[in-house]
Amino acid sequence: EEREMEVSWRFWIVLFLTLQGLSALDFDPYRVLGVSRTASQADIKKAYKKLAREWHPDKNKDPGAEDKFIQISKAYEILSNEEKRTNYDHYGDAGENQGYQKQQREYRFRHFHENFYFDESFFHFPFNSERRDSIDEKYLLHFSHYMNEVVPDSFKKPYLIKITSDWCFSCIHIEPVWKEVVQELEGLGVGIGVVHAGYERRLAHHLGAHSTPSILGIINGKISFFHNAVVHENLRQFVESLLPGNLVEKVTNKNYVRFLSGWQQENKPHALLFGQTPAVPLMYKLTAFAYKDYVSFGYVYMGLRGVEDMTRQYNINVYAPAVLIFKEHINKPADVIQARGLKKQVIEDFIAQNKYLLAARLTSQRLFHELCPVKRSHRQRKYCVVLLTAEASKPSKPFEAFLSFALANTQDTVRFVHVYSSRQQEFASTLLPDSEMFQGQSGVSILERRNTAGRVVFKTLEDPWTGSESDKFILLGYLDQLRKDPAFLSSEAVLPDLADELAPVFLLRWLYSASDALSDWWESLLHSNWREMMPLLSLIFSALFILFGTVIVQAFSKIPKKGFVEVTELTDVTYTSNLVRLRPGHMNVVLILSNSTKTSLLQKFALEVYTFTGSSSLHFSFLSLDKHREWLEYLLEFAQDAAPIPNQYDKHFMERDYTGYVLALNGHKKYFCLFKPLKTVDEETVGSCDPDSSRGKPPCGLGPKPLKGKLSKLSLWMERLMEGSLQRFYIPSWPELD
């Protein structure tokens, strides 16, 4: 009978797959979408959207909706692709019809086996979206919901988000594990979310999820992807790794006094959890993260040697976990809760009721808003008793007396706070009367906030607060009068915003931001798709190329740019080394000047060639025209289109002015380049000058302005020299300088 039953099952399976294959042979995408063969892409897309909405399994409960939706999607895939559409029109096959038929058979067969393995039910198909959505429906996220609620809430608790889609086999594989993990972590306080990549493509793209299934965590607005095997323990460790490592401090009998004494510096209550496991429970870490801005948390492992003294001092039952809250007094807890199997909500309610000190210090405007809220109505009046005192390393006597008064207070409408006058000077000066009596003394004010803009009504004790019994009696009388008559607060003022005393300095904030950016970059570099990383890698390599091309090359050049220009005189002593035997590839740039123009021309010459001093192949010299005129004129004979060389019998032979000429001499290849200075208006009058100014002609010689203008274009000429585009004048050999 068992063999017959097995044969019968096999027969029905084969018959089912055969019928599916035959139905696939008649697949016509035009008929499926209800469009003609001449339909445009717009008509095809419009028909697809209409049919997809109608036959989507989430909306259509017809048993054949899944098959119909598959056919609609496949038809649109063929007709929206011009190449596939052409193949189908010409050959009746889109080029992957066989693959489609095979895929259909594989889908059905795989449905059966996967379903049989996971759910032990033959006729139940896990692709049934109705069943799958029943699990994830309450966790579905939309883009606006994610941006407006999940991201802000991630600063109080971490979120675990799954990216899924239709027809995702791997999504089915991880579904049992996901369901089990969700049930556990949600009870501990972890936020859960599910994103359907098919319907929420914008959100999936924003999260960086390009494949399904994907699992990611969000904390403090930062996204981290899960990359390990989807098992219960790995997911739990992933959530725990999202939390900061310094949330909970391990406390022993050696450091508990130091831990509890930090209330004054941190301005927070301190919570101690006594547990029976060496590791800090995840539930306690999540609670610590939710209240990290209000309470400092410590963990005591009761199985550790030496803890007996602490449990005995605070009267702790070692057989049940306990949570103790310490405020200004470290010898006695302000509140205690102890029970077997402490629940998350019980611990959170306990912490929420004790998240402020008895007389907390106002260190920021946000804390001022929370401790001293604005009056909403006559029945919701809240008064703040503010102690304005000097800063001290240890609690002073006035503060101790103020604290004892706050501890004895029984009125819910009164909150006690204190302010360091030196840190909040504008705030303190507004409340204290302008009197020498309060110089260096503490003062107490009772105030009520009227609006968020800073308007308050207040009453300040007339005498400084010393903490004496008379001071306490006066303050108690003020509070009694205020309870009977709210108009007792007769003074009005606008308080300035409080400075954030505990905010990190700019450098630390910058370092934290840089560290977060580097960690995000490293995480994405290790795990992101390389195709998605190509723009970033291209940007990095471009930046490195620019860096090596500009900074590195200049930093490692042989001769760095000098802060001055070294110009030597070309004489018979330096002539051989600076010209005749100059190394190959090197050039000597020589300025022609006279004794009378030496100072002015050298200064201008240095300014023009300064930017080229970084080149190790250039040397700079000057030649005295008074001493070596014949040598210069011999060289100029080889220069084409140079200034006409005068005849030695010309009466003006010694009057021709070559000052401002510049020669670039290549000693090895025996050529030179010539720079001729610009002619100025004063130079054009030189031909009609007269040494004797009494004849009515202008005197010979140039003033300072023409001299400065002679070399105005030298820098451009130097650029052409470096490019090698200047005309070269070759000579057979270098003449003797004498």
Salt bridges, closest charged atoms under 4 A:
GLU6 OE2 - ARG10 NH2 2.63
ASP58 OD2 - HIS56 ND1 3.81
ASP67 OD1 - ARG108 NH2 1.95
GLU77 OE1 - LYS74 NZ 3.75
GLU77 OE2 - LYS84 NZ 3.27
ASP89 OD1 - ARG37 NH1 3.35
GLU96 OE2 - LYS74 NZ 2.87
GLU96 OE2 - LYS84 NZ 3.15
GLU114 OE2 - HIS173 NE2 3.15
ASP136 OD2 - LYS162 NZ 3.08
GLU149 OE1 - HIS145 NE2 2.93
ASP153 OD2 - LYS157 NZ 3.76
ASP166 OD2 - HIS56 NE2 3.41
ASP166 OD1 - HIS196 NE2 3.21
GLU175 OE2 - ARG131 NH1 3.36
GLU184 OE1 - HIS232 NE2 2.50
GLU184 OE2 - ARG236 NH1 2.12
GLU200 OE2 - HIS142 ND1 2.80
GLU240 OE2 - LYS285 NZ 2.73
GLU249 OE2 - ARG258 NH2 2.42
GLU266 OE1 - HIS270 NE2 3.37
ASP309 OD1 - ARG312 NH1 3.16
GLU348 OE2 - LYS344 NZ 2.99
GLU370 OE2 - ARG366 NH1 3.03
GLU391 OE2 - ARG423 NH2 2.59
GLU448 OE2 - ARG381 NH1 2.95
GLU448 OE1 - ARG450 NE 3.55
GLU469 OE2 - LYS472 NZ 3.94
GLU492 OE1 - ARG455 NH2 3.30
GLU501 OE1 - ARG361 NH1 2.29
GLU501 OE1 - ARG423 NH1 3.35
ASP520 OD1 - LYS222 NZ 3.22
GLU523 OE2 - HIS227 NE2 3.88
GLU523 OE2 - HIS527 NE2 3.70
GLU532 OE2 - HIS210 NE2 3.32
GLU566 OE1 - LYS562 NZ 3.34
GLU569 OE2 - LYS627 NZ 3.78
GLU608 OE2 - LYS604 NZ 3.19
GLU633 OE2 - ARG629 NH1 3.81
GLU655 OE1 - HIS652 ND1 2.73
ASP657 OD2 - LYS710 NZ 3.57
GLU683 OE2 - LYS710 NZ 3.07
ASP690 OD2 - ARG695 NH1 3.17
